[in-house]
Amino acid sequence: MPASPALDDIVSAVRAAHDSRTPLRIRAGGSKDFYGGMLAGDVLDVSAYRGIVAYEPTELYLTAKCGTPLAEIEAALAEKGQMLAFEPPRFSGATAGGCVAAGLSGPRRQQAGAVRDFVLGVKLVDGTGQVLDFGGQVMKNVAGYDVSRLIAGSLGTLGVIAEVTLKVLPQPVAEKTLVFEMDEARAIVQLNRWGGQPLPVSASFWHDGQLWLRLAGARAAVAAACAKLGGTVAVDGPEHWNSVREQTHPAFAGNLLWRLALPSSAPPPGLDGLRAIEWGGALRWYAGELDAVRGVAARAGGHAVLYRAPESLRCREGAFAALTPAMMALHRRLKQALDPAGILNPGRLYAEF
């Protein structure tokens, strides 16, 4: 089957850039321009390549072109009572390609898994203009080296995600949100205690002395958990979780925000500026320019991402924690294999790329 004109345009643009060694900045909705390293190169606008290619509710998968708005995908899924279980943030105009390229997951990640866990296949235009297909449409067809999942979070440095196939799941039958009053240290202990019990916890969020807990699943399981845990039932649960997912909640305010991935049981690391705790204690958000943050995160067994900051600061400090020499060598080999001229989103993931 011949490629569509829009895909032909993408392929031609990449081939021309490869031949002339012209850096390209891949962009669709632009909702995550704030994330990662520098924004460099001529803009390759892929927003015109959009639309749902295939959706099989009984097989639990959906294939969409890279410029397809997440809102369009989720509307189609909602009609069949299904969802993207990793709850990717939509921000303003997020698309399927950008969702996978950024690899950002929302509140339900602690229960359902990350973006990469739902990527079944990708159609990729590599840095030479070749169109490559990886993975499949169902999990049993995904064999060998799982390149499709590797693309999740690569920020467009390994290729243009032309199409992506995602696993979808049914929406929960019942959902309730409980609110508890407790400080940071107690919240971390309590979240880990609940995490070791058979409770239908689908999301957690601590901010300013309040711990929000979302329960989702069968009606009987949710009712039993509510009776066991106590707390106050929130009347604005859906609105609250949407504000967390879209980061419109006051906890995410400000021009400088750090995202720390830590062992869920790690005690408070002693940094000022704590804004929120998510994912059962495994994700901590801090505001402000903290010189010691990366060292503190590493000593706690995790890492820190300079999630939101002026571009000059992201470029100087690096948005992501430094890799070990072995991991950097692996990244270099992947980059060389898929983008030998280094034209795709240079510096967006690491300055060395």
NUROZA-794034 format. One record per residue (C-alpha): residue in one letter; x, z, y. Coordinates in steps of 0.2 Angstrom, whole numbers, padded with zeros to 4 digits, m for minus. Layout:
N
code A, X X, Z Z, Y Y
...
***
This chain:
353
code M, X 0000, Z 0000, Y 0000
code P, X 0008, Z m0005, Y 0017
code A, X 0011, Z 0009, Y 0029
code S, X m0001, Z 0011, Y 0044
code P, X 0004, Z 0004, Y 0061
code A, X 0007, Z 0022, Y 0068
code L, X 0018, Z 0026, Y 0053
code D, X 0027, Z 0010, Y 0056
code D, X 0030, Z 0015, Y 0074
code I, X 0038, Z 0031, Y 0069
code V, X 0049, Z 0023, Y 0056
code S, X 0055, Z 0010, Y 0069
code A, X 0058, Z 0023, Y 0082
code V, X 0069, Z 0033, Y 0070
code R, X 0078, Z 0018, Y 0064
code A, X 0082, Z 0013, Y 0081
code A, X 0088, Z 0030, Y 0086
code H, X 0099, Z 0031, Y 0071
code D, X 0107, Z 0015, Y 0074
code S, X 0110, Z 0019, Y 0093
code R, X 0114, Z 0038, Y 0089
code T, X 0101, Z 0043, Y 0101
code P, X 0094, Z 0061, Y 0099
code L, X 0075, Z 0063, Y 0096
code R, X 0064, Z 0077, Y 0100
code I, X 0049, Z 0077, Y 0088
code R, X 0033, Z 0082, Y 0096
code A, X 0014, Z 0081, Y 0093
code G, X 0004, Z 0095, Y 0101
code G, X 0019, Z 0104, Y 0109
code S, X 0011, Z 0121, Y 0105
code K, X 0027, Z 0128, Y 0099
code D, X 0040, Z 0122, Y 0112
code F, X 0044, Z 0140, Y 0116
code Y, X 0050, Z 0143, Y 0099
code G, X 0068, Z 0140, Y 0092
code G, X 0083, Z 0133, Y 0101
code M, X 0085, Z 0120, Y 0114
code L, X 0073, Z 0106, Y 0117
code A, X 0084, Z 0090, Y 0118
code G, X 0083, Z 0071, Y 0115
code D, X 0070, Z 0058, Y 0119
code V, X 0053, Z 0063, Y 0115
code L, X 0046, Z 0055, Y 0099
code D, X 0027, Z 0058, Y 0101
code V, X 0019, Z 0058, Y 0084
code S, X 0002, Z 0064, Y 0090
code A, X m0006, Z 0047, Y 0087
code Y, X m0003, Z 0048, Y 0068
code R, X m0018, Z 0059, Y 0064
code G, X m0032, Z 0061, Y 0052
code I, X m0037, Z 0069, Y 0036
code V, X m0031, Z 0058, Y 0022
code A, X m0038, Z 0067, Y 0007
code Y, X m0048, Z 0083, Y 0004
code E, X m0053, Z 0088, Y m0013
code P, X m0062, Z 0105, Y m0012
code T, X m0064, Z 0107, Y m0031
code E, X m0045, Z 0104, Y m0033
code L, X m0041, Z 0115, Y m0018
code Y, X m0030, Z 0104, Y m0008
code L, X m0030, Z 0094, Y 0008
code T, X m0018, Z 0080, Y 0014
code A, X m0017, Z 0077, Y 0033
code K, X m0006, Z 0066, Y 0044
code C, X 0006, Z 0075, Y 0055
code G, X m0004, Z 0074, Y 0072
code T, X m0020, Z 0081, Y 0065
code P, X m0026, Z 0096, Y 0075
code L, X m0027, Z 0112, Y 0065
code A, X m0044, Z 0114, Y 0073
code E, X m0050, Z 0098, Y 0064
code I, X m0043, Z 0103, Y 0048
code E, X m0051, Z 0121, Y 0048
code A, X m0068, Z 0114, Y 0053
code A, X m0068, Z 0102, Y 0038
code L, X m0063, Z 0117, Y 0027
code A, X m0076, Z 0129, Y 0034
code E, X m0089, Z 0116, Y 0029
code K, X m0085, Z 0119, Y 0011
code G, X m0082, Z 0138, Y 0013
code Q, X m0063, Z 0136, Y 0012
code M, X m0048, Z 0140, Y 0023
code L, X m0029, Z 0139, Y 0026
code A, X m0026, Z 0157, Y 0019
code F, X m0009, Z 0159, Y 0028
code E, X m0019, Z 0159, Y 0045
code P, X m0007, Z 0148, Y 0055
code P, X m0008, Z 0151, Y 0074
code R, X m0017, Z 0137, Y 0082
code F, X m0011, Z 0141, Y 0100
code S, X m0016, Z 0126, Y 0111
code G, X m0017, Z 0110, Y 0101
code A, X m0007, Z 0115, Y 0086
code T, X m0005, Z 0101, Y 0073
code A, X m0003, Z 0100, Y 0054
code G, X 0015, Z 0094, Y 0056
code G, X 0020, Z 0107, Y 0069
code C, X 0012, Z 0120, Y 0058
code V, X 0023, Z 0116, Y 0043
code A, X 0039, Z 0113, Y 0054
code A, X 0038, Z 0129, Y 0063
code G, X 0033, Z 0139, Y 0047
code L, X 0023, Z 0152, Y 0057
code S, X 0010, Z 0162, Y 0047
code G, X m0003, Z 0174, Y 0054
code P, X m0011, Z 0191, Y 0049
code R, X m0016, Z 0186, Y 0031
code R, X 0002, Z 0182, Y 0026
code Q, X 0004, Z 0199, Y 0019
code Q, X m0009, Z 0196, Y 0006
code A, X m0009, Z 0177, Y 0004
code G, X 0009, Z 0172, Y 0007
code A, X 0019, Z 0161, Y 0019
code V, X 0016, Z 0143, Y 0025
code R, X 0029, Z 0137, Y 0012
code D, X 0019, Z 0144, Y m0002
code F, X 0005, Z 0133, Y 0002
code V, X 0015, Z 0116, Y 0004
code L, X 0012, Z 0106, Y m0011
code G, X 0019, Z 0089, Y m0005
code V, X 0026, Z 0080, Y 0011
code K, X 0029, Z 0062, Y 0016
code L, X 0045, Z 0063, Y 0026
code V, X 0053, Z 0050, Y 0037
code D, X 0072, Z 0055, Y 0036
code G, X 0085, Z 0053, Y 0050
code T, X 0089, Z 0035, Y 0044
code G, X 0071, Z 0030, Y 0044
code Q, X 0067, Z 0030, Y 0026
code V, X 0050, Z 0036, Y 0020
code L, X 0052, Z 0049, Y 0006
code D, X 0038, Z 0057, Y m0004
code F, X 0041, Z 0075, Y m0011
code G, X 0030, Z 0086, Y m0021
code G, X 0012, Z 0082, Y m0026
code Q, X m0006, Z 0087, Y m0024
code V, X m0008, Z 0101, Y m0036
code M, X 0005, Z 0114, Y m0041
code K, X 0007, Z 0108, Y m0059
code N, X 0014, Z 0091, Y m0052
code V, X 0027, Z 0100, Y m0041
code A, X 0043, Z 0099, Y m0052
code G, X 0062, Z 0099, Y m0049
code Y, X 0070, Z 0104, Y m0033
code D, X 0055, Z 0108, Y m0021
code V, X 0060, Z 0099, Y m0006
code S, X 0043, Z 0100, Y 0001
code R, X 0043, Z 0119, Y 0003
code L, X 0061, Z 0117, Y 0010
code I, X 0054, Z 0107, Y 0025
code A, X 0043, Z 0122, Y 0030
code G, X 0052, Z 0131, Y 0044
code S, X 0065, Z 0118, Y 0047
code L, X 0059, Z 0114, Y 0064
code G, X 0060, Z 0095, Y 0062
code T, X 0079, Z 0095, Y 0059
code L, X 0078, Z 0087, Y 0042
code G, X 0065, Z 0074, Y 0045
code V, X 0048, Z 0069, Y 0053
code I, X 0034, Z 0076, Y 0043
code A, X 0023, Z 0061, Y 0042
code E, X 0010, Z 0069, Y 0031
code V, X 0008, Z 0086, Y 0022
code T, X m0003, Z 0091, Y 0007
code L, X m0008, Z 0110, Y 0008
code K, X m0016, Z 0121, Y m0005
code V, X m0032, Z 0128, Y 0002
code L, X m0042, Z 0144, Y m0004
code P, X m0060, Z 0150, Y m0003
code Q, X m0065, Z 0161, Y 0011
code P, X m0068, Z 0179, Y 0006
code V, X m0085, Z 0184, Y 0002
code A, X m0084, Z 0200, Y 0011
code E, X m0073, Z 0207, Y 0025
code K, X m0072, Z 0223, Y 0035
code T, X m0060, Z 0230, Y 0048
code L, X m0056, Z 0249, Y 0048
code V, X m0047, Z 0257, Y 0063
code F, X m0036, Z 0273, Y 0062
code E, X m0027, Z 0284, Y 0075
code M, X m0009, Z 0287, Y 0071
code D, X 0009, Z 0285, Y 0077
code E, X 0022, Z 0272, Y 0072
code A, X 0031, Z 0283, Y 0059
code R, X 0015, Z 0288, Y 0050
code A, X 0008, Z 0271, Y 0051
code I, X 0023, Z 0264, Y 0042
code V, X 0021, Z 0277, Y 0028
code Q, X 0003, Z 0275, Y 0026
code L, X 0004, Z 0256, Y 0025
code N, X 0017, Z 0257, Y 0011
code R, X 0006, Z 0270, Y 0002
code W, X m0009, Z 0258, Y 0003
code G, X 0002, Z 0244, Y m0002
code G, X 0005, Z 0252, Y m0018
code Q, X m0013, Z 0254, Y m0022
code P, X m0026, Z 0241, Y m0029
code L, X m0034, Z 0239, Y m0012
code P, X m0041, Z 0222, Y m0005
code V, X m0030, Z 0223, Y 0011
code S, X m0028, Z 0206, Y 0019
code A, X m0020, Z 0211, Y 0036
code S, X m0014, Z 0226, Y 0045
code F, X m0009, Z 0228, Y 0064
code W, X m0002, Z 0243, Y 0073
code H, X m0002, Z 0244, Y 0092
code D, X m0002, Z 0259, Y 0104
code G, X m0007, Z 0272, Y 0092
code Q, X m0020, Z 0262, Y 0083
code L, X m0019, Z 0255, Y 0066
code W, X m0031, Z 0241, Y 0061
code L, X m0033, Z 0237, Y 0043
code R, X m0043, Z 0222, Y 0037
code L, X m0051, Z 0222, Y 0019
code A, X m0057, Z 0206, Y 0011
code G, X m0063, Z 0201, Y m0006
code A, X m0078, Z 0204, Y m0017
code R, X m0092, Z 0215, Y m0009
code A, X m0090, Z 0229, Y m0021
code A, X m0071, Z 0230, Y m0019
code V, X m0072, Z 0230, Y 0000
code A, X m0086, Z 0243, Y 0000
code A, X m0076, Z 0254, Y m0012
code A, X m0061, Z 0253, Y m0002
code C, X m0070, Z 0257, Y 0014
code A, X m0077, Z 0273, Y 0006
code K, X m0060, Z 0278, Y 0000
code L, X m0050, Z 0275, Y 0016
code G, X m0062, Z 0282, Y 0029
code G, X m0057, Z 0277, Y 0047
code T, X m0069, Z 0269, Y 0059
code V, X m0077, Z 0252, Y 0055
code A, X m0073, Z 0240, Y 0070
code V, X m0088, Z 0230, Y 0077
code D, X m0076, Z 0217, Y 0084
code G, X m0065, Z 0214, Y 0069
code P, X m0065, Z 0195, Y 0069
code E, X m0062, Z 0194, Y 0087
code H, X m0047, Z 0207, Y 0085
code W, X m0039, Z 0197, Y 0071
code N, X m0041, Z 0181, Y 0080
code S, X m0032, Z 0188, Y 0095
code V, X m0018, Z 0194, Y 0084
code R, X m0017, Z 0177, Y 0075
code E, X m0017, Z 0167, Y 0092
code Q, X m0006, Z 0180, Y 0100
code T, X m0018, Z 0183, Y 0115
code H, X m0018, Z 0202, Y 0111
code P, X m0009, Z 0212, Y 0124
code A, X 0005, Z 0217, Y 0112
code F, X 0012, Z 0199, Y 0113
code A, X 0012, Z 0199, Y 0132
code G, X 0028, Z 0195, Y 0141
code N, X 0042, Z 0182, Y 0143
code L, X 0054, Z 0190, Y 0131
code L, X 0048, Z 0195, Y 0113
code W, X 0058, Z 0199, Y 0097
code R, X 0052, Z 0197, Y 0080
code L, X 0060, Z 0208, Y 0067
code A, X 0058, Z 0205, Y 0048
code L, X 0062, Z 0221, Y 0039
code P, X 0059, Z 0230, Y 0023
code S, X 0041, Z 0236, Y 0024
code S, X 0046, Z 0254, Y 0021
code A, X 0060, Z 0254, Y 0034
code P, X 0058, Z 0269, Y 0046
code P, X 0057, Z 0266, Y 0065
code P, X 0074, Z 0258, Y 0069
code G, X 0075, Z 0268, Y 0086
code L, X 0073, Z 0253, Y 0098
code D, X 0064, Z 0254, Y 0114
code G, X 0050, Z 0242, Y 0118
code L, X 0040, Z 0242, Y 0101
code R, X 0024, Z 0232, Y 0104
code A, X 0016, Z 0230, Y 0086
code I, X 0018, Z 0231, Y 0067
code E, X 0011, Z 0218, Y 0055
code W, X 0012, Z 0213, Y 0037
code G, X 0011, Z 0231, Y 0030
code G, X 0026, Z 0236, Y 0040
code A, X 0037, Z 0221, Y 0036
code L, X 0035, Z 0213, Y 0053
code R, X 0039, Z 0222, Y 0069
code W, X 0037, Z 0215, Y 0087
code Y, X 0048, Z 0221, Y 0102
code A, X 0048, Z 0217, Y 0120
code G, X 0063, Z 0216, Y 0132
code E, X 0081, Z 0211, Y 0131
code L, X 0089, Z 0222, Y 0118
code D, X 0108, Z 0219, Y 0115
code A, X 0108, Z 0229, Y 0099
code V, X 0092, Z 0222, Y 0091
code R, X 0101, Z 0210, Y 0079
code G, X 0113, Z 0224, Y 0073
code V, X 0099, Z 0236, Y 0071
code A, X 0089, Z 0224, Y 0061
code A, X 0104, Z 0219, Y 0049
code R, X 0108, Z 0237, Y 0046
code A, X 0090, Z 0240, Y 0041
code G, X 0091, Z 0226, Y 0028
code G, X 0082, Z 0213, Y 0039
code H, X 0084, Z 0201, Y 0053
code A, X 0079, Z 0197, Y 0071
code V, X 0072, Z 0181, Y 0079
code L, X 0072, Z 0179, Y 0098
code Y, X 0054, Z 0173, Y 0096
code R, X 0050, Z 0170, Y 0115
code A, X 0062, Z 0169, Y 0129
code P, X 0068, Z 0157, Y 0143
code E, X 0076, Z 0142, Y 0135
code S, X 0093, Z 0146, Y 0143
code L, X 0093, Z 0163, Y 0134
code R, X 0088, Z 0156, Y 0117
code C, X 0102, Z 0143, Y 0118
code R, X 0115, Z 0156, Y 0123
code E, X 0110, Z 0170, Y 0111
code G, X 0103, Z 0158, Y 0097
code A, X 0085, Z 0160, Y 0093
code F, X 0088, Z 0164, Y 0074
code A, X 0100, Z 0176, Y 0066
code A, X 0117, Z 0169, Y 0061
code L, X 0119, Z 0163, Y 0043
code T, X 0132, Z 0168, Y 0031
code P, X 0146, Z 0155, Y 0029
code A, X 0139, Z 0150, Y 0012
code M, X 0121, Z 0148, Y 0019
code M, X 0128, Z 0138, Y 0033
code A, X 0137, Z 0126, Y 0022
code L, X 0121, Z 0123, Y 0012
code H, X 0112, Z 0119, Y 0028
code R, X 0125, Z 0107, Y 0033
code R, X 0124, Z 0098, Y 0017
code L, X 0105, Z 0097, Y 0018
code K, X 0107, Z 0090, Y 0036
code Q, X 0120, Z 0078, Y 0031
code A, X 0109, Z 0071, Y 0017
code L, X 0093, Z 0069, Y 0027
code D, X 0099, Z 0066, Y 0044
code P, X 0117, Z 0060, Y 0043
code A, X 0118, Z 0055, Y 0062
code G, X 0111, Z 0072, Y 0067
code I, X 0098, Z 0064, Y 0079
code L, X 0083, Z 0074, Y 0074
code N, X 0079, Z 0089, Y 0085
code P, X 0097, Z 0093, Y 0088
code G, X 0100, Z 0112, Y 0092
code R, X 0082, Z 0117, Y 0088
code L, X 0086, Z 0127, Y 0073
code Y, X 0105, Z 0131, Y 0075
code A, X 0117, Z 0125, Y 0088
code E, X 0128, Z 0118, Y 0075
code F, X 0115, Z 0105, Y 0070
***
